[in-house]
Amino acid sequence: MAKKTSSSNKTKQSAGSDKVSPALYKQVVAGNGGIFRLAPTWVPRSFLMPGKRIKLAPQDLYALGAKRGGIDERWFSSTTTAANEGAPPDEGLSYVVHDGKRVFTLRDAIAIDGPQTVGPAIWEQYQRWPVYSKFFDNLGPIPHHMHQSNAQAALVGQQGKPESYYFPPQLNAVGNNFPYTFFGLEPGTTPKDLRRCLERWSEGDNGILDHSKAYRLKPGTGWLVPPCILHAPGSLVTYEPQWGSDVFGMYQSLVEGRPVPWDLLVKDVPKERHHDLDYLVAQLDWEGNVDPSFKDHHYLEPIPAADTAANGYVDRWIVYGKMDARELFTAKELTVNPGVKVTLKDTGAYGLIAVQGSGWIGKQRLQTPAMIRFGELTEDEVFVSHDAARGGVVFDNTGSEPLVTLRYFGPDTNPQAPKVGDHKK
């Protein structure tokens, strides 16, 4: 069980100041060596059913109220707000923990000293931490949907959303109802086929999955998913590094017998296009969706970063590859054996979550909890600043089982990362 906090913190997760004073920021940085401990950030989805595997206590799955929906996501090192109807303005934002309480958001901390925290290159180009990651955990599949491109999202004042998946074995002892993901469209599908699916929206199942293919999901593997590609994620717990945006459009009208509102298809579409079926179909990257070699171009398997097993640890690439010739995010899985201490130097800032074991990262305790009450503070998540990551971070496994952590990086941080398909070499 995670460390208990005050009763007020058990009723909400956003206790803390809206802004951070420079003096408090300096105090926190001085005590953490550039590694920020973060509070769990829980996010509900009204149109999905929680899978109950990301360690939130069962009695807290609807802690935000049944109308908001069950909590099926936990966001990591996030400076991105959740685009949920009825959400408070800080939903999705990560809070820094100091002296046993939330003190300010990670977004506000980065605003104080962006170059040192996220790195000078990222700060100069984006003026923020432009990516985030999450666990999503559902009982069944998510509706077949896409995420808009930058150009499409800009029409409603948003940014596009490329994303990636990794299925942590530690959280996937059971696959729940449908551990298969539909990706793209079958070769030969035409825009007219998709238009007819949208025309049938109010008739129940609009039949869009008749034009797609499902792939069996395997724990310990992953996928790279560009914008404008249809996908209906299956029911494995998924670690999802992605761009810092929450735009999407649902193209499936019925999932597991539950209707999907038309509003979720057009929420990130200009109002004058909400019933323009040709426009909605044209949002899709048609060539990418009907690619006959889709798996070859998107499937990922872990690749060791170096031959270090004899030294008691293994660091593996789990998310890698480029989209439109850009490295937008990458991720690694580090496994440290009991009694082993290792110093890792990375090329940039990262967000980290522990999924197994216990030990230390720098001056911060790492402890993977068995169960978390809503509002409780844990010791399993940190954000490692650019300067700290480049200077070297000590991982020390003081437990009796392997210490396993997942960490994701921002854009253009790891030019040495593998390419999609390199796992076959």
C-alpha positions in Angstrom: 0.0 0.0 0.0 1.3 3.5 -0.8 2.0 6.0 1.8 -1.1 7.6 3.3 -1.7 11.4 3.1 -4.1 13.7 4.7 -7.8 13.1 4.4 -8.2 16.1 2.1 -5.7 14.7 -0.4 -7.7 11.4 -0.4 -10.7 13.2 -2.0 -8.8 14.9 -4.7 -5.6 14.5 -6.6 -4.9 18.2 -7.4 -4.1 19.6 -4.0 -1.2 22.0 -4.4 -0.5 25.5 -5.5 -1.4 26.7 -9.0 1.9 28.5 -9.5 5.4 27.8 -8.1 7.5 30.5 -6.4 11.2 30.6 -7.5 12.2 30.2 -3.8 10.2 27.0 -3.4 11.4 25.7 -6.7 15.1 26.2 -5.7 14.4 24.5 -2.4 12.9 21.4 -4.1 15.7 21.3 -6.7 18.4 21.6 -4.1 17.0 18.6 -2.3 16.3 16.3 -5.2 19.5 16.4 -7.3 17.4 17.3 -10.4 15.0 14.3 -10.0 11.5 15.3 -9.2 9.2 12.9 -7.3 5.7 12.9 -8.8 2.2 12.1 -7.5 0.0 9.7 -9.3 -2.2 11.4 -12.0 -5.4 9.6 -12.5 -7.7 10.2 -15.5 -11.2 8.8 -16.2 -12.8 8.1 -19.5 -16.6 8.2 -19.6 -16.9 5.9 -22.6 -14.7 3.0 -21.4 -14.7 0.4 -18.6 -11.7 0.2 -16.2 -9.6 -3.0 -16.5 -8.6 -2.9 -12.8 -4.9 -3.7 -13.3 -3.0 -0.4 -12.8 -3.2 -0.7 -9.0 -5.8 1.8 -8.2 -7.9 0.5 -5.3 -11.2 -1.0 -6.6 -13.3 1.1 -4.3 -11.7 4.2 -5.9 -12.3 3.4 -9.6 -15.2 5.9 -9.6 -13.6 8.4 -7.2 -14.5 11.3 -9.5 -18.1 10.3 -9.8 -20.0 7.9 -12.0 -20.9 10.7 -14.5 -17.2 11.3 -15.1 -16.6 7.6 -15.8 -14.3 5.0 -14.4 -10.6 5.8 -13.9 -8.7 3.7 -16.5 -5.6 5.8 -17.1 -2.6 7.0 -15.2 -0.5 9.8 -16.8 3.2 10.1 -16.3 5.3 13.3 -16.2 2.5 15.1 -17.9 2.2 18.8 -18.7 -0.8 18.1 -20.9 -4.4 18.5 -19.7 -7.0 15.8 -20.4 -9.7 16.8 -22.9 -12.6 15.4 -20.8 -16.0 17.0 -20.5 -16.5 18.3 -17.0 -12.8 17.9 -16.1 -11.1 20.4 -13.7 -8.5 22.6 -15.4 -5.6 20.5 -14.0 -6.8 17.1 -14.9 -3.9 15.2 -16.5 -1.2 17.4 -15.1 1.5 15.8 -12.9 2.3 17.3 -9.5 5.7 17.5 -7.9 5.9 16.1 -4.4 8.1 17.6 -1.7 8.1 17.0 2.1 5.2 14.6 1.7 2.8 16.9 -0.1 2.0 18.2 -3.6 3.6 21.5 -4.1 3.3 22.6 -7.7 2.7 21.1 -11.2 5.5 19.8 -13.3 4.4 22.3 -16.0 4.9 25.2 -13.6 8.3 23.8 -12.5 9.5 23.6 -16.2 8.3 27.2 -16.7 10.8 28.3 -14.0 13.9 26.8 -15.7 13.0 25.1 -18.9 16.5 24.7 -20.4 17.8 22.9 -17.3 14.7 20.8 -16.8 13.7 19.7 -20.3 16.9 20.6 -22.1 17.9 23.7 -24.1 16.9 22.3 -27.5 13.5 21.1 -26.4 12.8 24.4 -24.5 13.9 26.6 -27.4 11.7 24.8 -29.9 8.6 24.0 -27.8 8.7 26.1 -24.6 7.3 23.1 -22.8 7.7 19.3 -22.2 5.9 18.4 -25.5 5.3 14.7 -24.8 3.8 12.5 -22.1 3.1 8.8 -21.4 0.3 6.9 -19.7 -1.0 3.5 -18.7 -4.4 2.8 -20.1 -6.2 -0.2 -18.8 -9.6 -1.3 -20.1 -11.9 -4.3 -19.6 -12.5 -4.4 -23.4 -11.4 -2.7 -26.6 -11.4 1.0 -27.4 -13.5 2.1 -30.3 -11.8 2.3 -33.7 -10.4 5.8 -33.8 -7.7 8.1 -35.1 -5.7 11.1 -33.9 -5.5 14.2 -36.0 -2.3 15.5 -37.7 -0.8 18.8 -36.7 -2.5 20.5 -39.7 -5.9 19.1 -38.9 -5.6 19.8 -35.1 -4.5 23.3 -35.7 -7.9 24.1 -37.2 -9.3 23.8 -33.6 -6.3 25.3 -31.8 -4.7 21.9 -30.9 -1.7 19.8 -31.8 -1.7 16.5 -33.6 -1.1 13.2 -31.7 1.3 10.5 -32.8 1.6 7.7 -30.2 3.2 4.4 -29.4 2.4 1.3 -27.3 4.3 -1.1 -25.1 2.6 -3.9 -23.1 4.4 -4.4 -19.8 4.4 -8.0 -18.8 4.3 -7.1 -15.1 0.7 -5.6 -15.5 -0.6 -8.1 -18.0 -1.1 -11.4 -16.1 -4.6 -11.4 -17.6 -5.6 -10.1 -21.0 -9.2 -9.1 -20.1 -12.0 -9.3 -22.7 -10.3 -8.6 -26.0 -6.4 -8.6 -26.2 -6.4 -7.9 -29.9 -6.1 -4.5 -31.6 -7.6 -3.6 -35.0 -5.2 -1.4 -37.0 -5.9 0.4 -40.2 -8.1 -0.9 -43.0 -8.0 -4.0 -45.2 -6.3 -3.4 -48.6 -9.0 -2.7 -51.2 -11.2 -0.7 -48.8 -12.4 2.5 -50.4 -13.4 5.9 -49.1 -17.0 5.1 -50.1 -16.9 2.1 -47.8 -16.0 4.3 -44.9 -18.5 7.0 -45.8 -21.3 4.3 -45.7 -20.1 3.3 -42.2 -20.6 6.9 -41.1 -24.0 7.1 -42.8 -25.1 4.1 -40.6 -24.0 5.7 -37.4 -27.4 5.8 -35.8 -28.4 2.2 -36.8 -26.3 0.5 -34.2 -23.0 -1.2 -35.3 -21.8 0.8 -38.3 -19.7 -2.1 -39.5 -16.3 -0.3 -39.6 -14.5 -3.3 -38.2 -15.6 -5.4 -41.2 -13.0 -3.3 -43.1 -10.2 -3.8 -40.6 -7.8 -6.5 -39.3 -7.1 -7.4 -35.7 -3.6 -8.3 -34.4 -3.1 -10.4 -31.3 -1.3 -8.4 -28.7 1.7 -9.9 -27.0 3.1 -8.7 -23.6 6.6 -7.4 -24.0 6.1 -6.0 -27.5 4.7 -2.7 -28.9 3.6 -0.6 -31.9 4.3 2.8 -33.4 1.1 4.6 -34.4 1.2 7.8 -36.6 -1.6 10.4 -36.8 -4.6 9.7 -39.1 -4.2 5.9 -38.7 -7.3 4.1 -37.4 -6.8 1.8 -34.4 -9.0 0.1 -31.9 -6.7 -0.8 -29.0 -7.3 -4.1 -27.3 -7.6 -4.9 -23.6 -3.9 -5.3 -22.5 -2.5 -2.7 -20.1 -0.6 -0.4 -22.4 2.3 2.0 -21.7 1.8 4.8 -24.2 4.5 7.4 -24.9 2.9 10.0 -27.1 2.8 13.6 -28.2 1.4 16.1 -25.6 -2.1 16.3 -27.0 -5.5 14.7 -26.4 -7.2 15.0 -29.8 -9.1 12.1 -31.3 -12.0 11.1 -33.5 -14.0 7.9 -32.9 -15.1 6.2 -36.1 -16.9 3.2 -34.6 -20.5 3.7 -33.5 -20.9 0.8 -31.2 -18.4 -1.1 -29.0 -19.3 -4.0 -26.8 -22.9 -3.1 -27.1 -22.3 0.5 -25.9 -23.2 3.4 -28.3 -20.4 5.9 -29.1 -21.8 9.4 -29.3 -21.3 11.3 -32.6 -19.7 14.1 -30.5 -16.7 11.8 -29.9 -16.2 11.6 -33.7 -16.2 15.3 -34.2 -14.9 16.8 -30.9 -11.7 18.0 -32.6 -13.2 18.9 -36.0 -14.2 22.5 -37.0 -17.9 23.0 -36.2 -18.8 23.6 -39.8 -17.4 20.1 -40.6 -19.3 18.2 -37.9 -21.6 16.6 -40.5 -19.4 16.7 -43.5 -18.9 13.0 -44.1 -16.5 13.5 -47.0 -14.3 15.7 -44.7 -14.3 13.1 -41.9 -13.3 10.4 -44.3 -10.6 12.6 -45.8 -9.0 13.1 -42.4 -7.6 9.6 -42.7 -4.1 8.8 -44.2 -5.5 6.5 -46.7 -2.3 5.0 -48.0 -1.1 4.4 -44.4 -4.4 2.7 -43.4 -4.6 0.3 -46.3 -0.8 -0.6 -46.2 -0.6 -4.4 -47.0 2.6 -4.5 -44.9 1.2 -2.6 -41.9 2.8 -4.8 -39.3 6.3 -4.6 -40.8 6.1 -0.8 -40.7 4.7 -0.4 -37.2 5.4 -3.4 -34.9 8.1 -3.2 -32.2 10.1 -5.7 -30.1 12.6 -4.8 -27.4 16.2 -4.3 -28.5 19.0 -4.2 -25.9 20.9 -0.9 -25.9 24.1 -2.7 -25.0 25.5 -6.1 -24.0 25.3 -5.6 -20.2 23.6 -8.7 -18.9 26.9 -9.9 -17.3 27.0 -6.7 -15.3 23.6 -7.4 -13.7 21.4 -5.1 -15.7 19.8 -4.8 -19.1 18.6 -1.6 -20.7 16.3 -2.2 -23.7 14.7 0.0 -26.3 10.9 -0.6 -26.2 9.7 2.4 -28.3 11.7 3.7 -31.2 11.4 4.7 -34.9 10.5 7.8 -36.8 7.3 9.3 -38.2 7.6 11.6 -41.1 11.4 11.4 -40.7 11.2 12.7 -37.1 12.1 11.1 -33.9 9.2 12.4 -31.7 9.6 10.1 -28.6 11.5 7.0 -27.5 11.4 4.8 -24.5 13.5 2.2 -22.6 12.9 -0.6 -20.1 15.7 -0.9 -17.5 16.0 -4.1 -15.4 18.5 -4.1 -12.5 19.1 -7.3 -10.6 19.0 -7.5 -6.8 22.1 -6.1 -5.2 23.2 -4.3 -8.3 24.0 -0.6 -8.6 24.5 1.1 -12.0 25.0 4.6 -13.2 23.2 5.5 -16.5 23.9 8.5 -18.5 21.2 9.5 -20.9 21.1 12.2 -23.6 18.1 14.0 -22.3 15.3 14.4 -19.7 12.8 11.6 -19.1 9.7 10.5 -17.2 10.0 7.2 -15.3 7.7 4.8 -13.7 8.7 1.6 -11.7 6.7 -1.5 -12.6 8.5 -4.0 -10.4 10.8 -4.1 -7.4 12.3 -1.5 -5.1 15.4 0.5 -4.6 16.7 4.0 -5.3 17.1 6.4 -8.2 19.6 9.1 -7.1 18.2 10.5 -3.8 14.7 9.3 -4.5 13.2 6.1 -3.1 11.7 3.7 -5.7 9.0 1.3 -4.4 6.5 -0.4 -6.7 3.1 -0.4 -4.8 0.7 -3.3 -4.7 -2.3 -1.0 -4.4 -2.9 2.7 -4.4 -5.8 4.7 -2.9 -7.0 7.7 -4.8 -5.1 10.7 -3.5 -2.3 8.8 -1.9 1.3 9.6 -2.8 3.6 6.8 -4.1 7.3 6.4 -4.6 7.2 4.8 -8.0 7.3 7.8 -10.4 9.8 10.6 -11.1 10.8 13.1 -13.7 14.6 13.3 -14.3 15.7 16.6 -15.6 18.0 17.1 -18.6 21.0 18.1 -16.6 20.6 15.2 -14.1 20.1 12.6 -16.9 23.2 13.8 -18.8 25.3 13.9 -15.7 24.4 10.3 -14.8 21.8 8.8 -12.5 22.4 6.0 -10.1 19.9 3.1 -10.0 20.4 0.9 -6.9 18.3 -2.3 -6.4 18.1 -2.8 -2.7 15.2 -5.3 -3.0 15.0 -9.1 -3.4 13.6 -9.1 -7.0 14.5 -7.3 -10.2 13.9 -3.6 -10.2 12.2 -2.8 -13.5 11.5 0.8 -14.7 10.1 2.3 -17.9 11.3 5.7 -19.0 10.4 7.8 -22.0 12.2 10.7 -23.7 11.3 13.8 -25.7 11.8 14.6 -29.4 15.2 14.3 -31.1 16.8 13.1 -27.9 18.0 9.6 -29.0 19.3 9.7 -32.6 21.1 6.5 -31.9 17.8 4.6 -31.3 16.9 1.7 -33.6 14.6 1.8 -36.6 11.3 0.0 -36.9 12.1 -3.6 -38.0 15.6 -3.6 -36.4 14.5 -6.3 -34.0 14.7 -8.8 -36.9 18.4 -8.2 -37.4 
